[in-house]
Amino acid sequence: MHLFTVTALLLSAFLSLSSGGKVLVFPLEGSHWVNMKVIIEELHSRGHNITVVRPSDSWYIKEDSPYYTAITLPTAGGTDEEFFTSFVTKLLIIRKEQRIWSQLMFEFEIITKLSEMHRQMCEMMVKMFEDKALMKSLMDTKFDILLTDPGVGGGVFLARRLNLPMVFNVRWTVHGEAHYAIAPSPVSYVPYPRTEITDRMTFIQRVQNLIAWTIGFYQWQKIVAPHYTAFVKRYFGPDVDYFSLFQDADIWLMRNDFTFEFPRPTMPNVVYMGGFQCKPAKPLPVDLEEFVQSSGEHGVIIMSLGTLVADLPSDITEEIAAGFAQIPQKVIWRHQGPKPSTLGNNTLLVDWMPQHDLLGHPKTKVFVAHGGTNGVQEAIYYGVPIVGLPLVLDQPDNLSKMVAKGTAKVVDITSMDRAVFVEALREVLHEPSYRENMQQLSRIHHDQPMKPLDRAIFWIEFVMRNGGAPHLRTQSFRMSWVVYHSVDIILTLMTALLFLLLIVFLIIKKCLSVLVKKKVKSE
């Protein structure tokens, strides 16, 4: 018997004797797991029993944890750590060379890699579904809910198989930005991801937005549909559309809010929890506090480029280090790799830093960041303006929103030299509007009746208590495009109107004909 099957059987016996709700979690890797772990720990603190499904090649999701019991599947989950940690460097080199053919080939490579990731996810789910003992143990455990990240399809299919209510921890689905899956998203004022435009579009921008939406829709269909359609047909029947299973989620816990996003249509089962991972800053370690205090009146700048970027190409790090060396502020830079030769005495390199506690420190003046959703939300929470060095994926788009709100200055990292970098730092440091605008966003974010994490947990427990939330799910996604936009009604009414006009015309014509005949006879 497989080890993970034995684990599942033991788990079933253990959970049957314990109190609290039983939560099955199907997470996604990288920064997505960082987010999911926050919710898992909070659920555990409230007495719930958590079970996490993880592939054997997981990077971050540990098999042993005090907060959850893991079921480790002896198969790859489709996430290629080596590719995702190296492709940033490769992309920066290609962008610097500005060769269109190289850029197109790299885009194709990314699409191919994403398609492969979804293919491997389907293979993992096939092995899981075909393991009768495992599936029986999961069924017998009688979980109350399944919590998943819909960036991959595994959790969605498992919820359907086990007939469990489902909650999403979401910003992206397998088709892209989550709102596009369930909420009206008019391209006339809802910017499509990666367009870097605002909700106040010119005619040309609306054209760009429509083209971007069309290309995006086509790409996701090519990347995702072939794998998931075949899987769903095999296990749920030919009449089930794979994406309708995503749209059946009871609650969508959205990892953003409208201090970050532009206003747009939404749905009753979308719960915004932007900044849910943030909490009041704690005191810094003694050595770090001494370094921060040594900055005096000038304050501190912190720099971090997220979980996927260990280090940048050496020519870029040399320019960044040289730029930091020209300013009076102290700098704490999360950097792995060779020490830049241009590093100044004011800059401290660290492998890891307590980012929340540093952002919440009163001496922190600027956050140099790549623009990931987590980092941007944390900057908003603590009210720290941003100098943005966007790298990949949604990062340029996230930072463009902050630029539109007057809270960030963005620099193109591929063409940046030390002079440009220093100019951006000084602008954000010395122009008061950046900090004032960010602190205003921070006040708006904090001015709410319930903390975002508490709101997320409430709705998870709501679904557990009530066996779902079908009263909040719209039926619009079950309609065809023709029905949704009332095209059939409009065509029917227009046909009826034309038919009525035709009858009126024929009646008038007949009456005129009779009158003409009478007139001729009378003459």
C-alpha positions as CSV (number, residue, x, y, z in Angstrom):
1,M,0.0,0.0,0.0
2,H,1.3,3.5,-0.9
3,L,2.7,5.6,2.0
4,F,0.4,8.4,1.2
5,T,-2.6,6.0,1.3
6,V,-1.6,4.8,4.7
7,T,-1.2,8.4,5.9
8,A,-4.7,9.2,4.6
9,L,-6.2,6.2,6.4
10,L,-4.5,7.2,9.7
11,L,-5.6,10.7,9.2
12,S,-9.2,9.6,8.7
13,A,-9.2,7.8,12.0
14,F,-7.6,10.7,13.8
15,L,-10.0,13.4,12.5
16,S,-13.0,11.3,13.4
17,L,-12.0,11.6,17.0
18,S,-11.2,15.3,17.0
19,S,-13.4,18.4,17.4
20,G,-13.7,21.5,15.2
21,G,-14.3,21.7,11.5
22,K,-12.4,19.5,9.0
23,V,-10.8,21.5,6.3
24,L,-9.2,20.0,3.2
25,V,-6.7,22.3,1.5
26,F,-5.4,22.0,-2.0
27,P,-2.8,24.9,-2.3
28,L,-0.5,26.4,-4.9
29,E,3.2,26.9,-4.6
30,G,5.4,30.0,-4.2
31,S,3.9,33.3,-2.8
32,H,0.5,31.7,-3.2
33,W,1.4,29.2,-0.4
34,V,2.7,32.1,1.7
35,N,-0.9,33.5,1.5
36,M,-2.6,30.2,2.1
37,K,-0.4,29.4,5.1
38,V,-1.6,32.6,6.9
39,I,-5.2,31.3,6.6
40,I,-4.3,27.8,7.6
41,E,-2.6,29.0,10.8
42,E,-5.6,31.2,11.7
43,L,-8.0,28.3,11.1
44,H,-5.8,26.1,13.3
45,S,-5.8,28.6,16.1
46,R,-9.6,28.5,16.1
47,G,-9.7,24.8,16.6
48,H,-10.2,23.5,13.1
49,N,-8.4,20.4,11.8
50,I,-6.5,21.1,8.6
51,T,-5.3,18.5,6.0
52,V,-3.1,19.7,3.1
53,V,-2.6,17.9,-0.1
54,R,0.9,18.4,-1.5
55,P,2.9,16.8,-4.4
56,S,6.3,15.2,-3.6
57,D,8.2,17.9,-5.5
58,S,6.7,20.8,-3.4
59,W,9.2,23.7,-2.8
60,Y,7.6,25.5,0.2
61,I,4.8,23.2,1.5
62,K,6.4,21.2,4.2
63,E,5.3,17.6,5.0
64,D,5.6,18.2,8.7
65,S,3.8,21.1,10.4
66,P,2.2,21.9,13.7
67,Y,-0.7,23.5,11.9
68,Y,-1.8,20.8,9.5
69,T,-1.5,17.1,8.5
70,A,-0.1,16.6,5.0
71,I,-1.0,14.0,2.4
72,T,2.0,13.8,0.1
73,L,1.3,12.5,-3.3
74,P,4.2,10.5,-4.9
75,T,4.1,12.5,-8.1
76,A,5.1,15.9,-9.5
77,G,2.7,18.7,-9.2
78,G,3.8,20.6,-12.3
79,T,5.7,23.4,-10.6
80,D,9.2,23.7,-12.0
81,E,11.2,25.6,-9.3
82,E,14.4,25.7,-11.4
83,F,12.6,27.3,-14.4
84,F,10.7,29.9,-12.3
85,T,13.8,30.9,-10.4
86,S,15.9,31.3,-13.5
87,F,13.5,32.7,-16.0
88,V,13.5,36.2,-14.4
89,T,17.2,36.6,-15.2
90,K,16.7,35.2,-18.7
91,L,13.8,37.6,-19.3
92,L,15.8,40.6,-18.1
93,I,18.6,39.7,-20.5
94,I,16.2,39.4,-23.4
95,R,14.5,42.7,-22.6
96,K,17.9,44.4,-22.4
97,E,18.8,43.1,-25.9
98,Q,15.5,44.3,-27.3
99,R,15.3,41.6,-29.9
100,I,11.6,41.0,-30.9
101,W,12.3,37.4,-32.0
102,S,13.9,36.5,-28.7
103,Q,11.0,38.0,-26.8
104,L,8.5,36.1,-28.9
105,M,10.3,32.8,-28.4
106,F,10.6,33.4,-24.7
107,E,6.8,34.1,-24.5
108,F,6.2,30.9,-26.3
109,E,8.5,29.1,-23.8
110,I,6.5,30.5,-20.9
111,I,3.2,29.4,-22.5
112,T,4.6,25.9,-23.1
113,K,5.8,25.7,-19.5
114,L,2.4,26.7,-18.2
115,S,0.7,24.2,-20.4
116,E,3.0,21.5,-19.2
117,M,2.3,22.6,-15.6
118,H,-1.5,22.1,-16.1
119,R,-0.8,18.8,-17.9
120,Q,1.2,17.5,-15.0
121,M,-1.5,18.7,-12.6
122,C,-4.1,16.6,-14.5
123,E,-1.7,13.5,-14.4
124,M,-1.4,14.0,-10.6
125,M,-5.2,14.1,-10.2
126,V,-5.6,11.0,-12.4
127,K,-3.3,9.1,-10.0
128,M,-5.1,10.5,-7.0
129,F,-8.6,9.6,-8.4
130,E,-7.5,6.1,-9.4
131,D,-6.2,5.4,-5.9
132,K,-9.4,3.8,-4.5
133,A,-8.1,3.5,-1.0
134,L,-7.1,7.2,-0.8
135,M,-10.3,8.5,-2.3
136,K,-12.3,6.3,0.1
137,S,-10.4,7.6,3.1
138,L,-11.0,11.2,2.0
139,M,-14.6,10.5,1.6
140,D,-14.9,8.7,4.9
141,T,-13.2,11.6,6.7
142,K,-16.3,13.7,5.9
143,F,-14.5,17.0,5.5
144,D,-16.7,20.1,5.9
145,I,-15.1,22.2,3.2
146,L,-12.3,22.4,0.6
147,L,-10.1,25.5,0.5
148,T,-8.1,25.9,-2.7
149,D,-6.2,28.3,-4.9
150,P,-7.8,28.1,-8.4
151,G,-4.5,29.0,-10.1
152,V,-4.5,25.2,-10.8
153,G,-7.5,22.9,-11.2
154,G,-6.7,20.1,-8.8
155,G,-8.6,21.5,-5.8
156,V,-11.7,22.3,-7.9
157,F,-11.9,18.8,-9.3
158,L,-11.3,17.2,-5.9
159,A,-14.1,19.3,-4.3
160,R,-16.5,18.0,-7.1
161,R,-15.4,14.4,-6.6
162,L,-15.9,14.6,-2.8
163,N,-19.1,16.7,-3.1
164,L,-17.7,19.4,-0.8
165,P,-18.5,23.1,-0.5
166,M,-15.6,25.1,-1.9
167,V,-13.9,28.4,-1.0
168,F,-11.3,30.0,-3.1
169,N,-8.2,31.9,-1.8
170,V,-7.8,33.7,-5.1
171,R,-6.5,36.5,-7.3
172,W,-5.9,34.4,-10.4
173,T,-7.7,31.4,-11.8
174,V,-6.4,29.1,-14.6
175,H,-7.9,31.6,-17.0
176,G,-6.3,34.7,-15.5
177,E,-7.6,37.5,-13.2
178,A,-10.4,36.1,-11.1
179,H,-13.1,38.7,-11.7
180,Y,-13.3,37.7,-15.3
181,A,-14.6,34.3,-14.3
182,I,-17.8,35.5,-12.5
183,A,-18.2,39.2,-12.6
184,P,-19.2,41.6,-15.5
185,S,-15.9,43.0,-16.8
186,P,-16.6,45.7,-19.5
187,V,-13.5,46.3,-21.5
188,S,-14.6,49.9,-21.8
189,Y,-13.4,50.8,-18.3
190,V,-12.1,47.6,-16.6
191,P,-8.4,47.4,-17.6
192,Y,-7.3,43.9,-18.7
193,P,-4.2,42.6,-16.7
194,R,-0.8,43.6,-18.1
195,T,-2.1,46.5,-20.2
196,E,-0.9,49.0,-17.5
197,I,-3.8,51.4,-18.2
198,T,-6.3,52.9,-15.8
199,D,-10.1,52.8,-15.7
200,R,-10.2,56.2,-17.6
201,M,-9.4,55.1,-21.1
202,T,-9.0,57.0,-24.3
203,F,-10.4,55.5,-27.5
204,I,-7.0,54.1,-28.4
205,Q,-6.6,52.6,-24.9
206,R,-10.1,51.0,-25.2
207,V,-8.9,49.4,-28.5
208,Q,-5.8,48.2,-26.8
209,N,-7.8,46.8,-23.9
210,L,-10.1,44.9,-26.2
211,I,-7.2,43.4,-28.2
212,A,-5.4,42.4,-25.0
213,W,-8.6,40.7,-23.7
214,T,-9.1,38.8,-27.0
215,I,-5.4,37.6,-27.1
216,G,-5.6,36.7,-23.4
217,F,-8.8,34.7,-23.8
218,Y,-7.3,32.8,-26.8
219,Q,-4.0,32.1,-25.0
220,W,-5.7,30.7,-21.9
221,Q,-7.9,28.5,-24.0
222,K,-4.8,27.0,-25.7
223,I,-2.9,26.6,-22.4
224,V,-5.6,25.2,-20.2
225,A,-8.5,23.8,-22.1
226,P,-7.0,20.8,-23.8
227,H,-5.8,19.3,-20.5
228,Y,-8.7,20.1,-18.2
229,T,-11.4,19.3,-20.8
230,A,-10.0,15.8,-21.3
231,F,-9.8,15.3,-17.6
232,V,-13.3,16.5,-16.8
233,K,-14.8,14.4,-19.7
234,R,-13.1,11.3,-18.3
235,Y,-14.3,11.7,-14.7
236,F,-17.4,14.0,-14.8
237,G,-18.9,13.3,-18.2
238,P,-19.0,15.0,-21.6
239,D,-21.7,17.5,-20.6
240,V,-19.6,19.2,-17.9
241,D,-17.6,22.2,-18.9
242,Y,-14.4,22.3,-16.8
243,F,-14.6,26.0,-16.1
244,S,-18.2,25.8,-14.8
245,L,-16.7,23.8,-11.9
246,F,-14.6,26.8,-11.0
247,Q,-17.6,29.1,-11.2
248,D,-19.5,26.8,-8.7
249,A,-17.2,28.0,-5.8
250,D,-19.3,29.2,-2.9
251,I,-17.0,32.0,-1.8
252,W,-14.2,33.8,-3.6
253,L,-11.8,35.3,-1.0
254,M,-10.1,37.9,-3.2
255,R,-6.6,38.9,-2.3
256,N,-7.0,42.5,-3.1
257,D,-9.4,45.4,-2.4
258,F,-10.3,48.8,-3.8
259,T,-7.5,50.7,-2.2
260,F,-5.5,48.7,-4.7
261,E,-7.8,48.0,-7.6
262,F,-9.8,50.4,-9.7
263,P,-13.6,50.3,-9.0
264,R,-15.3,47.6,-11.1
265,P,-18.4,45.3,-10.9
266,T,-18.3,42.4,-8.5
267,M,-20.6,39.7,-7.1
268,P,-22.2,38.8,-3.7
269,N,-20.0,35.8,-3.1
270,V,-16.7,37.8,-3.7
271,V,-15.2,38.7,-0.3
272,Y,-12.3,41.2,-0.4
273,M,-9.4,40.5,2.0
274,G,-6.6,42.7,0.6
275,G,-3.8,43.0,3.2
276,F,-5.1,40.0,5.2
277,Q,-1.5,38.8,5.7
278,C,-0.5,42.1,7.4
279,K,-0.3,42.7,11.1
280,P,1.1,45.3,13.4
281,A,4.9,45.5,13.3
282,K,6.9,43.8,16.1
283,P,10.2,45.0,17.5
284,L,13.2,44.3,15.3
285,P,16.1,42.0,16.4
286,V,18.6,44.0,18.4
287,D,21.3,44.2,15.7
288,L,18.8,45.2,13.0
289,E,17.3,47.9,15.4
290,E,20.7,49.3,16.0
291,F,21.4,49.6,12.3
292,V,18.0,51.3,11.7
293,Q,18.5,53.7,14.5
294,S,22.0,54.6,13.2
295,S,20.2,56.2,10.2
296,G,19.4,59.2,12.3
297,E,17.0,61.8,10.7
298,H,17.6,60.4,7.2
299,G,15.8,57.1,7.9
300,V,15.9,53.7,6.2
301,I,15.2,52.3,2.7
302,I,14.4,48.6,2.4
303,M,14.6,46.5,-0.8
304,S,13.2,43.1,-1.6
305,L,12.3,41.5,-4.9
306,G,10.1,38.7,-3.6
307,T,10.2,34.9,-3.3
308,L,11.2,34.0,-6.9
309,V,14.2,36.3,-7.4
310,A,17.3,35.2,-5.4
311,D,19.6,37.6,-7.2
312,L,19.7,39.9,-10.3
313,P,22.3,40.0,-13.1
314,S,25.5,41.4,-11.8
315,D,25.5,44.5,-14.0
316,I,22.1,45.5,-12.6
317,T,23.1,44.8,-8.9
318,E,26.2,46.9,-9.4
319,E,24.2,49.9,-10.6
320,I,21.6,49.5,-7.7
321,A,24.4,49.3,-5.1
322,A,26.2,52.3,-6.6
323,G,22.9,54.2,-6.5
324,F,22.3,53.3,-2.8
325,A,25.8,54.4,-2.0
326,Q,25.0,58.0,-3.1
327,I,22.2,58.7,-0.7
328,P,22.4,59.5,3.1
329,Q,19.8,56.9,4.1
330,K,20.7,53.5,5.5
331,V,19.6,50.6,3.2
332,I,18.6,47.1,4.1
333,W,18.6,45.0,0.9
334,R,17.5,41.3,0.7
335,H,20.1,40.0,-1.7
336,Q,21.5,36.6,-2.4
337,G,24.5,36.2,-4.6
338,P,27.9,37.9,-5.0
339,K,28.5,41.1,-3.1
340,P,28.4,44.1,-5.5
341,S,31.8,45.8,-5.7
342,T,30.1,49.2,-5.6
343,L,28.3,48.5,-2.3
344,G,28.4,51.5,0.1
345,N,28.9,51.5,3.8
346,N,25.3,52.5,4.3
347,T,23.9,49.3,2.8
348,L,23.3,46.1,4.7
349,L,22.9,42.9,2.6
350,V,20.7,40.2,4.2
351,D,19.5,36.7,3.1
352,W,16.2,37.3,4.8
353,M,14.5,40.2,6.6
354,P,11.4,40.7,8.7
355,Q,9.7,42.7,6.0
356,H,6.5,43.4,7.9
357,D,8.4,44.7,10.9
358,L,10.7,46.9,8.8
359,L,7.8,48.3,6.8
360,G,6.0,49.2,10.0
361,H,9.1,50.9,11.5
362,P,8.7,54.7,11.8
363,K,12.2,55.2,10.3
364,T,11.4,53.4,7.0
365,K,11.0,56.0,4.3
366,V,10.8,54.0,1.0
367,F,10.2,50.4,-0.1
368,V,12.1,49.4,-3.3
369,A,10.0,46.5,-4.6
370,H,9.3,44.4,-7.6
371,G,5.5,44.9,-7.4
372,G,4.1,41.6,-6.3
373,T,0.6,41.7,-4.9
374,N,1.7,40.9,-1.4
375,G,4.4,43.5,-1.3
376,V,2.1,46.2,-2.7
377,Q,-0.6,45.4,-0.2
378,E,1.9,45.5,2.7
379,A,3.2,48.9,1.5
380,I,-0.4,50.2,1.6
381,Y,-1.0,48.7,5.0
382,Y,2.0,50.4,6.5
383,G,1.8,53.6,4.4
384,V,5.2,53.3,2.8
385,P,5.7,54.7,-0.7
386,I,7.3,52.6,-3.4
387,V,10.1,52.8,-5.9
388,G,9.1,50.0,-8.3
389,L,11.4,47.7,-10.3
390,P,8.8,45.5,-12.0
391,L,10.2,42.2,-13.4
392,V,7.5,39.8,-14.7
393,L,3.9,38.6,-14.7
394,D,1.4,41.0,-13.0
395,Q,4.1,43.2,-11.3
396,P,4.2,46.0,-13.9
397,D,0.4,46.2,-13.8
398,N,0.3,46.3,-10.0
399,L,2.8,49.1,-9.9
400,S,1.0,51.0,-12.7
401,K,-2.0,51.1,-10.4
402,M,0.2,52.6,-7.6
403,V,1.6,55.2,-10.0
404,A,-2.0,56.2,-11.0
405,K,-2.7,56.7,-7.3
406,G,0.4,58.8,-6.8
407,T,2.1,56.4,-4.4
408,A,4.9,55.0,-6.5
409,K,7.7,55.8,-9.0
410,V,8.5,53.0,-11.5
411,V,11.9,52.5,-13.1
412,D,12.7,50.2,-16.0
413,I,15.3,47.9,-14.5
414,T,16.7,46.8,-17.8
415,S,17.7,50.3,-18.9
416,M,18.3,51.8,-15.5
417,D,21.7,53.1,-14.4
418,R,22.8,54.5,-11.0
419,A,21.8,58.1,-11.9
420,V,18.3,57.1,-12.9
421,F,17.9,55.0,-9.8
422,V,19.1,57.7,-7.5
423,E,16.8,60.3,-9.1
424,A,13.8,58.0,-8.5
425,L,14.8,57.4,-4.9
426,R,15.3,61.1,-4.3
427,E,12.0,62.0,-5.9
428,V,10.0,59.6,-3.7
429,L,12.0,60.6,-0.6
430,H,11.7,64.3,-1.0
431,E,8.4,64.8,-2.8
432,P,5.8,64.8,0.1
433,S,2.9,63.7,-2.1
434,Y,4.1,60.1,-2.5
435,R,4.1,59.5,1.3
436,E,0.9,61.5,1.8
437,N,-1.0,59.6,-0.9
438,M,0.2,56.3,0.4
439,Q,-0.7,57.1,4.0
440,Q,-4.2,58.2,2.8
441,L,-4.6,54.8,1.1
442,S,-3.4,53.2,4.4
443,R,-6.0,55.1,6.4
444,I,-8.8,54.1,4.0
445,H,-7.6,50.4,4.2
446,H,-7.6,50.4,8.0
447,D,-11.0,52.2,8.2
448,Q,-13.2,49.1,8.0
449,P,-15.4,47.3,10.6
450,M,-13.6,44.0,10.5
451,K,-10.0,43.0,9.8
452,P,-9.6,41.3,6.4
453,L,-8.3,38.0,7.9
454,D,-11.2,37.9,10.4
455,R,-13.6,38.5,7.4
456,A,-12.0,35.7,5.5
457,I,-12.3,33.2,8.4
458,F,-15.9,34.3,9.0
459,W,-16.9,33.3,5.5
460,I,-15.0,30.0,5.6
461,E,-16.8,29.1,8.8
462,F,-20.1,30.4,7.3
463,V,-19.7,27.9,4.5
464,M,-18.8,25.2,6.9
465,R,-21.8,25.9,9.1
466,N,-24.3,26.1,6.3
467,G,-22.9,23.5,3.9
468,G,-22.2,26.1,1.2
469,A,-23.5,29.5,0.1
470,P,-25.6,28.7,-3.0
471,H,-27.8,31.8,-2.2
472,L,-24.9,34.0,-3.2
473,R,-23.9,32.3,-6.4
474,T,-25.1,34.0,-9.6
475,Q,-26.6,31.9,-12.4
476,S,-25.2,34.3,-15.1
477,F,-22.3,32.0,-15.9
478,R,-24.7,29.2,-16.8
479,M,-26.2,31.4,-19.5
480,S,-24.9,31.4,-23.1
481,W,-23.6,34.7,-24.4
482,V,-26.8,35.1,-26.4
483,V,-29.0,34.7,-23.4
484,Y,-26.8,36.7,-21.0
485,H,-26.9,39.8,-23.3
486,S,-30.6,39.2,-24.1
487,V,-29.7,38.9,-27.8
488,D,-32.5,36.4,-28.3
489,I,-35.1,38.7,-26.7
490,I,-33.9,41.7,-28.7
491,L,-34.0,39.7,-32.0
492,T,-37.5,38.3,-31.0
493,L,-38.8,41.8,-30.3
494,M,-37.3,43.3,-33.4
495,T,-38.8,40.4,-35.5
496,A,-42.2,41.0,-33.9
497,L,-41.9,44.7,-34.5
498,L,-40.9,44.2,-38.1
499,F,-43.8,41.8,-38.5
500,L,-46.2,44.3,-37.0
501,L,-44.9,47.1,-39.2
502,L,-45.3,44.8,-42.2
503,I,-48.9,44.0,-41.2
504,V,-49.6,47.8,-40.7
505,F,-48.0,48.5,-44.1
506,L,-50.1,45.8,-45.9
507,I,-53.3,47.1,-44.2
508,I,-52.5,50.7,-45.2
509,K,-51.7,49.5,-48.7
510,K,-54.9,47.6,-48.9
511,C,-56.9,50.5,-47.7
512,L,-55.3,52.8,-50.2
513,S,-56.0,50.4,-52.9
514,V,-59.7,50.2,-52.0
515,L,-59.9,54.0,-51.8
516,V,-58.3,54.4,-55.2
517,K,-60.7,51.8,-56.8
518,K,-63.7,53.6,-55.3
519,K,-62.5,57.0,-56.6
520,V,-62.0,55.6,-60.1
521,K,-65.5,54.1,-60.1
522,S,-67.1,57.3,-58.9
523,E,-65.5,59.2,-61.7
